[in-house]
Amino acid sequence: MRCPLCKVDMIKIEAGEVELKIGGRLYLVRNVSYEECPLCGERVVSPEVSQRVYDKIKRGDYREEQLVLPVLNGAS
């Protein structure tokens, strides 16, 4: 697969983390396979992985965790 942004060949990652924004909510999906662009870092999951994730979300088959992350103010 080629990166949709950079058009370079992507690298297959067998198990890692992907952030997905679905329905206005941000989900961290762990232990999932995806392809990653070595140039820009764009990550793409397969349609099969996407469907499994959507199905889990519909069933409520996830747990909520509180994560701490750095927040920057880009205006100043």
N, C-alpha and C positions, 0 to 999 in steps of 0.2 A: 504494500500500500504506500502511496505517496502522501506526504503531509498536505492537508487542504490549504494551509497557509503558505508554506515555503516551497512546496512541490519537490522536496527531496525524499528519498526512501526512508521509511520509518523503521524502527527497531522493535522487534517483538519482545515484550517483557512478560514473563510467565506468571509472576505474582508480585503485586505492589499495591499502591493506594492511588485512587483517582477521586477528584472532587467533582461532583455533578450538581448542577442547580436545576431542580425540578419543581415546577409549581411555585416558584418563589422561595423555596427552601434549599439550603445547601446541605448536601449529603456527602459524607466521606465514606467511600466504598473501599474496604480493606481486602487484601488477599484476592485480587482479581487480575486477570490477564488483560493486557492492552498493548497498543502500539504507541511508541513515543518518537517524536521528531528529535534527532540529535542536534539540530540547529536551533529551534525555537522552544523545544520542550512541550509542544502540543501533544496531548494524550487523547487517543481515540479507542473506544471499546467496540467490540464487534456487535452486530445486531442481536446475536444470541445472548451475550452478556448484558446488553441493554435491557432486553426483555426480562431476564431473570431479576435484574435490579428493580425494574418497574413493578414486577409481580410481588416482590418482597415489600416494596413500599405500599402497594395497594392492600396487602394483608396485614400491614403493620408489623412485619417481621424484621424489626430492628430495635436497637436500644439507643437511648439518647445519652450522650456523654457531654460533659462540659470541657471544651478545649480552650486553651489560652493561646492567643496569637497576637503578634505585633500589629498595631494600628498606626498608620502614618497620616498626617495632615498634609496633603499635597498642595494646599493653597498658600502656605507660608514657609 
